[in-house]
């Protein structure tokens, strides 16, 4: 019996399941809430603005997977090389890049688009991998253990040295921590029930406290550029509702020239004659596209007719399929 398992008391030991190395475990996802609270039965973590990645170390090598099971090794070779894989484990975490003291999804974008590990190593975008949960260790599935216990095992059993970092948490004062997070202009917090098991689904045991409104949207079209603008004018985006793509507005800011060029090339390859949206869109000079691309959009608020106010493009998401995109309530 390994040391970490021997240290568990009898009742908790029964929750540890001896298993062969899993092919895949669905990541646990959080639900959005606007009811902020403090509770000593919950922990509170910083909500990082990066790419969710799970580490699969089978004892022979490391594979990084996005939340929709796409390999990410070539994008982040320094992460793979820094992880110690002597003992089989599966860990959950987030890969981030920093803009000053802020984690920045936009800053991470160039790395997310790379497929050549040598180019990734030469990139000027430094990345860090924050681990916050442990699902499997040395022949045992530990998802039925309470969260606090899984995190303590993670901290004790995984070697943390840059660019691998342990995501710290607070045990109380969720409301005060949330105010602090917003003052520091973080994206928000994740509140997690301290005794919760790791569920392979979206669960109210994990809750998102967001300082800023932002979520994924499906790109359904784009408008012609005006003046000296390159590529396109604005993206037309929406979300799925009752098996239809519902229009949520157009996004015309947040693009640099390189993004306008590269994204326009991608969009032209997806062009179609008919609109993918349920309702009629009152725009001229529109090019419709097959709704496959997912964009991360920040905005100030929802209007009464479910349109975004002051939207801004933050980047493309390759770790979530278009069919999964719904309005976050």
N, C-alpha and C positions, 0 to 999 in steps of 0.2 A: 504494500500500500504506500502510495506517495505521501510526502510530508504534508502537503496542503490538504489532502483528503483525511489524513489521520487526525488533523487538528479540528475537524468538524465534529460537533457533538452528534450523538446517535440519531436523534430525530431528523436533523438536517442531512446527515449522511444518507438517509433513505431516499432523499430527493435527487441524489447523484446517480445517473444511469450509465452503466457500462455499455458502450456502443462502439461499433466500427466507425471510421472516419466518414462523416456525412458528405454526400455529393453537393448538397445545397441546403441552406437554412434561410428562409425568407426573413429579411430584416424587419424589425419592429418599427412601426411608424407612429408619430404623435398626432393628436387631434388639436385643432386650433380652439382657443378659448379667450374670452375677454374678461373672465372672472378670475382676477388675480388674488392670490391668497398666501398666507403663511401657515405652515403646518409641520410639526416635528416628525410626522410620519411620511414626509416627502423630502426629496433632495432637489436642489436647483442647480442646473448647469448652464454655462454660457451657450447660447445658440450660435454656432459657428456658420460662417457664410462661405461654404466650400462644396466639395463633392463627397457624398457619403460613400465609404468604401469598407468592405469586409475583407479581412485577411484570412486566407486559408493556407495554413502551414501543415502539410501532411507528413512532415518529418524528412522529406526528400527535397522540398522546395516550397517557395512562396508563390501564391497567386492572389492578386488583388482583384476584387470584383466590385463593380458598381452595384447599386441596389436593384437593377434589372439584369444582373448577371453578365455584364459585359466586362471582359478582362481589361485591366488598366495598367498592367506591368510596364508596357512600353512608354506610357506617359510619365510614370514616376519611378524610373529605375533606381534612384538613390534611396527611395523608401524601401524597395524590395531588398536592396543590398544591406540596409541598416537593421532590418528585422532579424532577430535571432531565432532560427528555426530548428534548434536541436530537439525540442519537445513538440509534438503535434498540438496545434491549437487553432481555434477560430475566434477572431476578435472583431469587434465592431468599432468604427470610428469615422473621422472626417478628415479629408485632406484639404489643406487651406494654403492660400498665399496671403501675404500681408501688404497692405498699403498704409505705411506708417504703423500705427498700433491697431488698425482695424483689419479683420479678415475680409477679403474682397473677392467675391465671385467673379467680378469683371477682371481683376488682376490674374485670376487663375485660368481664365479663358484660353490664353495661348497654349498652356500646358495641356488642357483638356482636348485640344484639337490635334496634338502631335501623335504620330504613330511610329516614329523612329526613336529608339532609346538613346542613340548617340546625339541626335538633335536635342532631345530632352535634357541630357546631361550638360549640354552647352548653353541651355537656355539661361537667360538672366532672371527668370522668375523662380525664386527659391520657394520650396514647398515644405510643409510640416504635416505630420500625421498625428492627430490627437485621438487616442484610444479611450473609449468610455465604457466598454462592456466586453465581457468574455463569455462565450457560448459553449466552448468545447475545450477540454484540456487533457492531454495524455491518455486517451482512451475512454474519457468520460464526458457525457453530455451534462452540462450544468445549468441549462436554461430553467430548470424548476427551482433552483436556489433563489432566495431573496436577492434583490438588486444590490443591497449593501454588501452582502457576502460575495457576490460575483465581482463587484468592484474591488473589494479588498484582495481577492485572489489575483485579479488582473494586476493590481499594483505590485503585489509581492512576486509574481511569477514571470512577468514580462520585463525584459531589460529596456529601460527608458533612457535614451540618449539621443540628442538631436540628430536627425529630424523627427525622431519618434518621441512623442510627449503624452503624458497622462493628463486627461481632462479633469481638473479639479472641480469640486462641487461645494455647495453650502447646504447645511442640514436644516436650517431654519430661516426665518425672516425673508420669505419669498417676495413680499411686496417691496421691502426696502431694497433688496437686491435688484428687483426689476426696475425701480426708479434709478438706481445707480447705473444699470445697464443702458437705459435710455439716455441718461445724461452723458455717458461715454460714447453714445451713438453706436452701440452694438445693435445687431439685428433683434436681439431679445434673449429670452431664456427658454430652457426646456425644464419643466417640472416633472419629476418622476416619483411614482409611489415607491417608497423605500423597500417595502416587502414584496413588491410585484415580481412575478416570474417574467421571463422573456417570451413574449407572444409573437408568433410569426404572422403578424397582421397589424393593422392600425388599431390602436387601443387608447381608451381614456385613462389608462395607467401612465401614459406619457402625454403631457399637454404643452402646447406651444404658447408662450407669452411673447407677442410680437410688438416691438417698438414701432416698426414701420410696416405698412401694408405692402406685401409682395407675394407673388405666387407664380406658378407656371401657367402659361397660356399656349394654345395651339395656334400656329400661324396658318391662316386661310387665304391670304392674299396680300398684295402690296400695291402701292400707287406709284405713278410715274414721278421721277424727280423734277424739281422746279429750279430754275436758274442754273447755278453752277454746281448744284448738288450731284454727287456721284451715285450710281447704282439705282436707288429707289428713293421715294419720298417718305413713305410711312408703311409700317406693317399693319395689317388688319388681323386682329387676334380674337380668340374666343375660348370657350370651355364647353365640355359636354354636359348636357342636361336632358334627361328623358330620351336618350338615344339620338339626340340632335346636337349639332355644334352651334352654340348660342354666341352671338356677336357681343364682344365686350369693349370694343373701341379700337382706335388706331394709335399707333405708337410711332412718333417721329423724332424722338430725341434719344441720346445715349449711344450714338454710333460714331465711330471714327471712320476715316476714309478707307482703311484696310477692311474694316468690318462691312462697310457698304459694298465694297467690291466683291469680297468673298461670299457674303450672304446673298447678294444678287445673283451670282453664278449658281449658287445652290437652288435658289428659288426658281430661276428660269428652267432648270431641269425638272421641276415639279409642276410646271404650268398646266392648266386644264381650262376648258371653255366655260364650265359652269361653276357657280358659287357653292362652296361647301357649307355655308351658313344656312340656318333655318329661315331667317328673316331676310327681307330685302335690304341691301346696304346702299344708302344714299350717297355714293361717292362716284366721281368721274375718274376716268383713266386708271381703272383697276385691273390688275392681272390676278386671276384666281389660281390657287395652287392646291395640289393634293395635301390635305392636312396631316403631314407627318412630322414636321419640325416643331419642337417645343422650346419656347423662349421663357426666360425668367424676367419678369417685369416688376418694377417698383412703382408705387403710385400713392397718392395722398389719401384717397378715400373712394368708396363706391358712391355713385349717384343714385337717386331714387329709381332710375330705370336700369340699374345694374350695369352701368358703364364706369370705366375707370376715370378718375380725375387726375390730371397731370401725370400721365404714365411715362416711364423712362425704361428703355431697354438696358438690361444688365448682362445678358449673354444667352447663348444657346445651352440647352440641357440635353446631353446624350444619355443620361441615366434614368430617364423616365419616358415611357411610351406615350404617344399622343392620346391613345384610348383611355388612359388613366387620369387625364386632366379634367378636374371638375372645379367648381367654385368652392373655395374654402370658407365654410361658415362656422 
